[in-house]
Amino acid sequence: MTASQELFDSARSLMPGGVNSPVRAFGSVGGVPPFIVGADGAHLTDADGNDYVDLVCSWGPALLGHKHPAVQEAVHAAVDRGLSFGASTPDEAGLARLVTGRVPAVERLRMVSTGTEATMTAIRLARGYTGRDLVVKFAGCYHGHLDGLLASAGSGLATLALPGSAGVTAATAAETLVLPYNDVAAVEAAFAEHGPRIAAVITEAAPANMGVVSPAEGFNAALSRITSAHGALLILDEVLTGFRTGPAGYWGLTGAREGWTPDLFTFGKVIGGGLPTAALGGRAEVMDYLAPLGPVYQAGTLSGNPVAMAAGIATLTHATEEVYAHVDARSSQLQAELGAALDAAGVDYSIQTAGNLFSVAFGTSRHGVHDYAQAQGQEAFRYAPFFHSMLESGVYLPPSVFEAWFLSAAHDDAAMERIVAALPAAARAAAAATPQT
C-alpha cells in the first residue's frame, strides 16, 4: 500500500470523503489522490516521493511558481512580526494600493478571506445598495458555495431557480435567476419580466468552472449596458482570472479596452499569493455602503491577515509584464502540443481558452463549448484515462475535465519537455476510452 493510500484511508475516517474540498477526492477521475508534502517551482512532491510537473498551481495562486523566494521571504518576515492581530496593519492598504493601481475601475477595496466570502458580500452589498432581492447568474458559472448561488436552472430562459445542493432552501434558491451563458436575449427577457426586482447580475469574467468558456464578443459589454439601463449592478467575478490572465485580469484584456466597467469585482487566488485572502472592490459610491460607512454589514477577524497581505504584496509586485509574457507563451506552447497529440491519436476535441487559461473538451470540434449545456454534452469519459496517463508520467493535471489548466513563471524548458513527452500516450488513452471506461 502506498503512503498516499494510507493517508487517504486515514483521512476518510476523520473527514467527509477524506478531503476539505470535494474535487480533491478524485471522484471525477477515480483512483487515489496523491497526498502532496512539498512543492518547488513548477513541481509537486507526494508522500511517496513522486515528483510531478504541476498544471494546477494551487488552482491559480502560484503564478510565480511554488516557493518563490521573494514571497517566501515576505511571509517569513511577516510571521516573525506575529500571525494575527485583529487590528489594522499597514500592508492592508499596501495591497489595496497595488490592486487599485492595476485595476483603475476599483475605487475602494474590502479584504476578506475567501472567494466565497467575497461573492457573498458582493451580493449582499448589491441588494443593500439597490433595495432589490433577485440576482441573475449563469448556468455553469461557479461563485463559491454561497447558498443562493448553488442553484440549477429551471425550465425556460428566466425561470426562478431550484436548489442545486442539499441544505439550500427553495426560498433561498428562488432569489436567483439562472440563465444560459452567452445568451444576451435571455438576459434581456429576464429583465423585461423581473427588472424592477433584480439587484445584480453576477458572472465570471471568463468562466473556468465548466471548463474554460470565453464570453462571446460583446457579451460582457451587453451585461454592463443592460444592468445600467435597469438600475441593477454588474458583479464581475475575477476570483480565478484576476491578476492571472494579465496585470489587470480578464477585464484588463477586454473591458478596459472595450469601454465597459462592472460596478463590483471579486478577487481571490493570486491576490493572496497562495495564502487565504480575497477581496471585493468597485465604485466608491457602491462600496461605501459597507459598514462602517454604510448600512451593509460585513466583518471578519482574519480579513486583511498580515501574513496573507505580505504574500499578496510580494506576488503582485513580482508579477511583472515579463512574467505574464512567459506564462502566455508557455500556455500557447502547451495548447499547440496538446492539439498535436490529440490530432495524431484521432481524438475529437476543442481547446477552450481565455487569455492564458485553457482546458480541453472532448467530442466538441464542430462547435466548441459556449455554454453549460455544451460543456455537459462533451465526451467527458475520455478525460479520466487521459488524466491518469499523464499522472503516471509525472504530470499533475486538474482532476476534472471541468477545470482550467494553469501554468506559471517557473515552468521552464525541462518542465515543458516532460509535459510534452507525456501527451502522446495520454492522447492514445483518451482515444481508446469508451463510455463504460
CORHU-V691651 format. One record per residue. N is the residue number from 1. RES is the residue in one letter. PSI is psi in whole degrees, 0 to 359 (none if undefined). Layout:
BEGIN
n->N res->RES psi->PSI
n->N res->RES psi->PSI
END
This chain:
BEGIN
n->1 res->M psi->136
n->2 res->T psi->163
n->3 res->A psi->322
n->4 res->S psi->320
n->5 res->Q psi->316
n->6 res->E psi->317
n->7 res->L psi->320
n->8 res->F psi->317
n->9 res->D psi->317
n->10 res->S psi->317
n->11 res->A psi->323
n->12 res->R psi->339
n->13 res->S psi->351
n->14 res->L psi->333
n->15 res->M psi->148
n->16 res->P psi->116
n->17 res->G psi->1
n->18 res->G psi->11
n->19 res->V psi->167
n->20 res->N psi->6
n->21 res->S psi->127
n->22 res->P psi->320
n->23 res->V psi->338
n->24 res->R psi->343
n->25 res->A psi->356
n->26 res->F psi->25
n->27 res->G psi->330
n->28 res->S psi->331
n->29 res->V psi->346
n->30 res->G psi->168
n->31 res->G psi->182
n->32 res->V psi->124
n->33 res->P psi->134
n->34 res->P psi->134
n->35 res->F psi->119
n->36 res->I psi->132
n->37 res->V psi->353
n->38 res->G psi->161
n->39 res->A psi->149
n->40 res->D psi->124
n->41 res->G psi->242
n->42 res->A psi->14
n->43 res->H psi->150
n->44 res->L psi->151
n->45 res->T psi->131
n->46 res->D psi->179
n->47 res->A psi->344
n->48 res->D psi->5
n->49 res->G psi->7
n->50 res->N psi->142
n->51 res->D psi->134
n->52 res->Y psi->142
n->53 res->V psi->129
n->54 res->D psi->121
n->55 res->L psi->24
n->56 res->V psi->321
n->57 res->C psi->44
n->58 res->S psi->33
n->59 res->W psi->32
n->60 res->G psi->322
n->61 res->P psi->330
n->62 res->A psi->55
n->63 res->L psi->321
n->64 res->L psi->353
n->65 res->G psi->163
n->66 res->H psi->144
n->67 res->K psi->41
n->68 res->H psi->131
n->69 res->P psi->320
n->70 res->A psi->323
n->71 res->V psi->316
n->72 res->Q psi->316
n->73 res->E psi->318
n->74 res->A psi->319
n->75 res->V psi->316
n->76 res->H psi->320
n->77 res->A psi->320
n->78 res->A psi->319
n->79 res->V psi->322
n->80 res->D psi->333
n->81 res->R psi->342
n->82 res->G psi->154
n->83 res->L psi->324
n->84 res->S psi->136
n->85 res->F psi->340
n->86 res->G psi->28
n->87 res->A psi->167
n->88 res->S psi->145
n->89 res->T psi->157
n->90 res->P psi->327
n->91 res->D psi->341
n->92 res->E psi->310
n->93 res->A psi->330
n->94 res->G psi->315
n->95 res->L psi->320
n->96 res->A psi->322
n->97 res->R psi->322
n->98 res->L psi->319
n->99 res->V psi->311
n->100 res->T psi->332
n->101 res->G psi->327
n->102 res->R psi->326
n->103 res->V psi->87
n->104 res->P psi->342
n->105 res->A psi->345
n->106 res->V psi->106
n->107 res->E psi->333
n->108 res->R psi->151
n->109 res->L psi->140
n->110 res->R psi->122
n->111 res->M psi->139
n->112 res->V psi->195
n->113 res->S psi->334
n->114 res->T psi->161
n->115 res->G psi->321
n->116 res->T psi->317
n->117 res->E psi->324
n->118 res->A psi->312
n->119 res->T psi->323
n->120 res->M psi->315
n->121 res->T psi->322
n->122 res->A psi->319
n->123 res->I psi->314
n->124 res->R psi->318
n->125 res->L psi->317
n->126 res->A psi->318
n->127 res->R psi->319
n->128 res->G psi->320
n->129 res->Y psi->319
n->130 res->T psi->340
n->131 res->G psi->22
n->132 res->R psi->167
n->133 res->D psi->322
n->134 res->L psi->146
n->135 res->V psi->137
n->136 res->V psi->130
n->137 res->K psi->174
n->138 res->F psi->139
n->139 res->A psi->131
n->140 res->G psi->344
n->141 res->C psi->135
n->142 res->Y psi->130
n->143 res->H psi->35
n->144 res->G psi->178
n->145 res->H psi->33
n->146 res->L psi->132
n->147 res->D psi->309
n->148 res->G psi->345
n->149 res->L psi->359
n->150 res->L psi->68
n->151 res->A psi->145
n->152 res->S psi->157
n->153 res->A psi->143
n->154 res->G psi->192
n->155 res->S psi->152
n->156 res->G psi->181
n->157 res->L psi->334
n->158 res->A psi->47
n->159 res->T psi->141
n->160 res->L psi->142
n->161 res->A psi->160
n->162 res->L psi->156
n->163 res->P psi->140
n->164 res->G psi->6
n->165 res->S psi->143
n->166 res->A psi->143
n->167 res->G psi->350
n->168 res->V psi->121
n->169 res->T psi->154
n->170 res->A psi->324
n->171 res->A psi->320
n->172 res->T psi->314
n->173 res->A psi->329
n->174 res->A psi->353
n->175 res->E psi->5
n->176 res->T psi->133
n->177 res->L psi->124
n->178 res->V psi->121
n->179 res->L psi->157
n->180 res->P psi->138
n->181 res->Y psi->150
n->182 res->N psi->21
n->183 res->D psi->92
n->184 res->V psi->322
n->185 res->A psi->322
n->186 res->A psi->321
n->187 res->V psi->315
n->188 res->E psi->320
n->189 res->A psi->320
n->190 res->A psi->318
n->191 res->F psi->328
n->192 res->A psi->324
n->193 res->E psi->321
n->194 res->H psi->7
n->195 res->G psi->311
n->196 res->P psi->348
n->197 res->R psi->354
n->198 res->I psi->119
n->199 res->A psi->322
n->200 res->A psi->156
n->201 res->V psi->127
n->202 res->I psi->134
n->203 res->T psi->147
n->204 res->E psi->138
n->205 res->A psi->317
n->206 res->A psi->114
n->207 res->P psi->140
n->208 res->A psi->22
n->209 res->N psi->9
n->210 res->M psi->37
n->211 res->G psi->174
n->212 res->V psi->130
n->213 res->V psi->116
n->214 res->S psi->144
n->215 res->P psi->140
n->216 res->A psi->153
n->217 res->E psi->124
n->218 res->G psi->355
n->219 res->F psi->308
n->220 res->N psi->324
n->221 res->A psi->321
n->222 res->A psi->321
n->223 res->L psi->319
n->224 res->S psi->317
n->225 res->R psi->314
n->226 res->I psi->315
n->227 res->T psi->318
n->228 res->S psi->319
n->229 res->A psi->333
n->230 res->H psi->8
n->231 res->G psi->19
n->232 res->A psi->171
n->233 res->L psi->152
n->234 res->L psi->121
n->235 res->I psi->119
n->236 res->L psi->112
n->237 res->D psi->108
n->238 res->E psi->31
n->239 res->V psi->319
n->240 res->L psi->318
n->241 res->T psi->339
n->242 res->G psi->122
n->243 res->F psi->11
n->244 res->R psi->317
n->245 res->T psi->354
n->246 res->G psi->172
n->247 res->P psi->330
n->248 res->A psi->25
n->249 res->G psi->195
n->250 res->Y psi->330
n->251 res->W psi->324
n->252 res->G psi->331
n->253 res->L psi->340
n->254 res->T psi->285
n->255 res->G psi->319
n->256 res->A psi->331
n->257 res->R psi->332
n->258 res->E psi->347
n->259 res->G psi->19
n->260 res->W psi->152
n->261 res->T psi->128
n->262 res->P psi->164
n->263 res->D psi->325
n->264 res->L psi->147
n->265 res->F psi->152
n->266 res->T psi->139
n->267 res->F psi->155
n->268 res->G psi->200
n->269 res->K psi->261
n->270 res->V psi->327
n->271 res->I psi->339
n->272 res->G psi->0
n->273 res->G psi->26
n->274 res->G psi->349
n->275 res->L psi->157
n->276 res->P psi->99
n->277 res->T psi->157
n->278 res->A psi->178
n->279 res->A psi->158
n->280 res->L psi->149
n->281 res->G psi->171
n->282 res->G psi->211
n->283 res->R psi->136
n->284 res->A psi->321
n->285 res->E psi->321
n->286 res->V psi->312
n->287 res->M psi->329
n->288 res->D psi->1
n->289 res->Y psi->349
n->290 res->L psi->145
n->291 res->A psi->144
n->292 res->P psi->357
n->293 res->L psi->326
n->294 res->G psi->186
n->295 res->P psi->357
n->296 res->V psi->117
n->297 res->Y psi->139
n->298 res->Q psi->138
n->299 res->A psi->162
n->300 res->G psi->125
n->301 res->T psi->322
n->302 res->L psi->3
n->303 res->S psi->130
n->304 res->G psi->26
n->305 res->N psi->132
n->306 res->P psi->327
n->307 res->V psi->318
n->308 res->A psi->322
n->309 res->M psi->319
n->310 res->A psi->318
n->311 res->A psi->319
n->312 res->G psi->316
n->313 res->I psi->314
n->314 res->A psi->319
n->315 res->T psi->309
n->316 res->L psi->326
n->317 res->T psi->323
n->318 res->H psi->359
n->319 res->A psi->78
n->320 res->T psi->173
n->321 res->E psi->325
n->322 res->E psi->322
n->323 res->V psi->311
n->324 res->Y psi->322
n->325 res->A psi->320
n->326 res->H psi->312
n->327 res->V psi->318
n->328 res->D psi->315
n->329 res->A psi->317
n->330 res->R psi->322
n->331 res->S psi->314
n->332 res->S psi->319
n->333 res->Q psi->313
n->334 res->L psi->322
n->335 res->Q psi->317
n->336 res->A psi->317
n->337 res->E psi->321
n->338 res->L psi->314
n->339 res->G psi->319
n->340 res->A psi->319
n->341 res->A psi->317
n->342 res->L psi->322
n->343 res->D psi->315
n->344 res->A psi->330
n->345 res->A psi->357
n->346 res->G psi->29
n->347 res->V psi->134
n->348 res->D psi->134
n->349 res->Y psi->169
n->350 res->S psi->148
n->351 res->I psi->121
n->352 res->Q psi->128
n->353 res->T psi->152
n->354 res->A psi->98
n->355 res->G psi->228
n->356 res->N psi->2
n->357 res->L psi->144
n->358 res->F psi->166
n->359 res->S psi->167
n->360 res->V psi->139
n->361 res->A psi->124
n->362 res->F psi->141
n->363 res->G psi->31
n->364 res->T psi->18
n->365 res->S psi->335
n->366 res->R psi->326
n->367 res->H psi->349
n->368 res->G psi->193
n->369 res->V psi->121
n->370 res->H psi->352
n->371 res->D psi->179
n->372 res->Y psi->323
n->373 res->A psi->318
n->374 res->Q psi->324
n->375 res->A psi->317
n->376 res->Q psi->335
n->377 res->G psi->359
n->378 res->Q psi->171
n->379 res->E psi->70
n->380 res->A psi->338
n->381 res->F psi->343
n->382 res->R psi->345
n->383 res->Y psi->320
n->384 res->A psi->311
n->385 res->P psi->326
n->386 res->F psi->313
n->387 res->F psi->311
n->388 res->H psi->329
n->389 res->S psi->317
n->390 res->M psi->318
n->391 res->L psi->317
n->392 res->E psi->336
n->393 res->S psi->5
n->394 res->G psi->31
n->395 res->V psi->122
n->396 res->Y psi->108
n->397 res->L psi->165
n->398 res->P psi->132
n->399 res->P psi->41
n->400 res->S psi->140
n->401 res->V psi->344
n->402 res->F psi->24
n->403 res->E psi->158
n->404 res->A psi->155
n->405 res->W psi->140
n->406 res->F psi->139
n->407 res->L psi->173
n->408 res->S psi->173
n->409 res->A psi->344
n->410 res->A psi->356
n->411 res->H psi->97
n->412 res->D psi->186
n->413 res->D psi->318
n->414 res->A psi->318
n->415 res->A psi->318
n->416 res->M psi->321
n->417 res->E psi->322
n->418 res->R psi->320
n->419 res->I psi->311
n->420 res->V psi->321
n->421 res->A psi->332
n->422 res->A psi->342
n->423 res->L psi->316
n->424 res->P psi->315
n->425 res->A psi->321
n->426 res->A psi->320
n->427 res->A psi->321
n->428 res->R psi->324
n->429 res->A psi->321
n->430 res->A psi->319
n->431 res->A psi->325
n->432 res->A psi->351
n->433 res->A psi->149
n->434 res->T psi->163
n->435 res->P psi->339
n->436 res->Q psi->351
n->437 res->T psi->none
END
